Amino acid sequence: GKSNFRRRIVDLFGKNINHSLVPVEEKTSMVNISGYVGQPKYAKKTMGEQFFFVNKRYMRHPYFHKAVMQAYEKLLPSDAFPSYFLFLELDPAGIDINVHPTKTEIKFENEVAIWQFVHAAVRTSLGKHNVVPSIDFDQNGSIDIPVKSKNKDEVRYPEIKINPDYNPFDSEKTPSVKIPKASGWAKSNLSRWEDLYQGKQLILKPEKAPSPGKEPDVFSQPRESFSQKRVLQLKQKYILSPVKSGLMVIDQKRAHERILFEKFMEVLHSESVASQQQLFPQTIELEPGDAELLKNILDDLLSLGFDIREFGKNTFIINGTPGMLDVSSPEIIIQKLLEEYKNSPVDAKARAKEQVAISLAKASALDYGTELKQVEIDHLIDNLFACKTPNFSPEGKKVLTIISLEDFEKIFNK
């Protein structure tokens, strides 16, 4: 039964996974889909909790994996992977298990149609359990997908070519994404994110299955700039901007953390780094534990543009700081950085470079209570929307939301 399957998942992956699971249950004329998927906030940077079963047989299927990943589109950072444990039940005559020696790769007769069912089933499940924002779901609703026609001439599935070498489980083949500059396409993203929060791109209907390797251009939206609108700062903590769907609210500190984090990660992956030398080098004396921690991450800090050297027992001299930062008190930044790093999750410390970048972004970001000029607000917003993942902080916390016009109507009982 389903409860036994869930118990088995918990036994294998630990009790912490239990509260992250969302049930999936959809029956169609072609395939029945059941199992569990993980909530976006529990997604991990490494794979290992992604499983498909067809007629109770384990399989690997990169094409269907993409269907699940696209169901989480705009709910996850691009480098995060949700858990899923999905069973597909269908007529054995429609599958061929002999395409791979290990019988873990299976060929489906109606692969494109099943892709649509898998995508819609996961998307529906996320919506029913309030994972997808701003959508009103009927708990008893089902996927509105046409049933399979008995007359094959009535429905023509698009032909696709699947690259047999493509395997999302092979991290070495994962394509890297270059971070664009803010001036290049930041202004084209406003409509995209408004549509997301309006739910325009989250309506659960059969999505056309893409050919593997061909991704839609999600950035080809009408250009619109925040700087063309009047934006306000509220309580020196939030930034408010009127948008066509309502009022966008941005957490200014988390937004700055996201911007700095992506810049730091870009520096870590580049060959050159700019360091701003201090006119008067400063010394910092630390507790023994903090001094040892600083030694451990010193190489990563050097890669980010810090010029820090040991200067006796538990003492360090700061000769330079990253050129991208306006640092008036580098010793305070270092102390805040160490505090953030110590408070980071244990599993995150295995990704030392990334965690150093996160900790430094949090330590360097503008604090709540900082008053911003209009030009600074415009610059912050344009840089935020030039990021790969503008709606999440480096730690996965929400950066922005939209209060819709409908919400305002409800407030005023209209």
C-alpha positions, 0 to 999 in steps of 0.5 A: 500500500501507499503508506507502506511505500512511504514508510519504506522511503523513510527507512531508506532515506531517514525520518527527515524526508517524511515531512517533505513528501507530497503525494502524487495520484493520477489515473488516465486512460494511458498511464496511472501515476502514483508516488511522492515528490519532495517540496521545493524547499527541501531540494538538494544540490546533489542527486540521489533521491530520484526514482522512477518505477514502471510496472514495479520495475526500477528504471532510469529515464532522463526524458521523464526526469526532465518532465519532473524538473520542468514541473518545478520550473521557477520554484527551484534554483537551477542547481537544485534537485527535488526528490521524487519516487514515482510509479508508472503503471501502463499496458506492458505491450506499450513498453520495451525493457530490452533496450539496455543490458541492465534493463534499467532504461525502457522504451515507451511507445507513447513517450511524448504523451506520457511526458505530458502526463508526468509533468502535469501530475507532478504540477497538479500535486504541488498545486493541491498541496499549496506548494505552487503560489497564487493558484486556486486548486480543486482538491478533487480535480484531475488533470484535464488532458484528452484521453487517448484516441483509438484512431491514431490518425486523429492525434499525431505526436511530434517526432523527437530525437533522444540523445542516448548519451544524455544523462542528468545523473552525470554531473560532469555533463551538466551545462554551466550557465554564464551569469549575464550582466545587468545591463544586458537583459535585466529589464526584460524579466519583469513581465516574466516574474509577474506572470509567475506570481499571477499564475499565468505560467502555472496553469495546469494543462498539458504542456507540449513535451520539448525535444531533449536538448531544446529549451524554450526561451523564457526571457523573450518577454516585452521589455520593461524597466523598474527604473521607469516606475516610482519605487518606494522603500518601506521601513528601510526594509522592503522595496515596493514597486507597482507592477501590472498585476499589483504591488511587488514587495522585495526584501532588500537585504535578501535581494542584496545577498542574492546579487552578491552571492552570484557575483562571488560564485562568478569570481570563484569560477573565474581565473582573475580576481580583483583585490582592493588593497587597504591604505592602512592594513588592519589586524584582527585577533580572534578566539582560538576556534575562530582563528582555526576556522579562518585558516581553513577557509583562507584559500577560498577567501583569497580566491574571492579577493581578500588578502589576509595573512597570519600575523602571529597566534590567533592574529591576522592582518587584512591587506586587501578586500574584494574589489566589488565590495565597499568595505570600510571595516574589513575586520567586522566583515570577517567576524560576521563572515565567521559567525554566518559560516559557523551557523550554516548547516552541517551538510552545507559545509561539505560545499565549502566554497559555496558556503563561504560565498553564501556567508560572505554575501550575508555578512556583506549585504546591506542591513535592514534599516539602511536608507537607500536613494532612488538611484540605489533602489533602481540599481538594486532591482535591476541587478536582482533581475539580472540574477539567475535566481532572483526570487530566492536568497542564497539560502532559499528564502523568498526574496520577493512576492506580489500582492495582486489586485484581487488581494486589494479588492478583498481587503476593501471588500469589493 
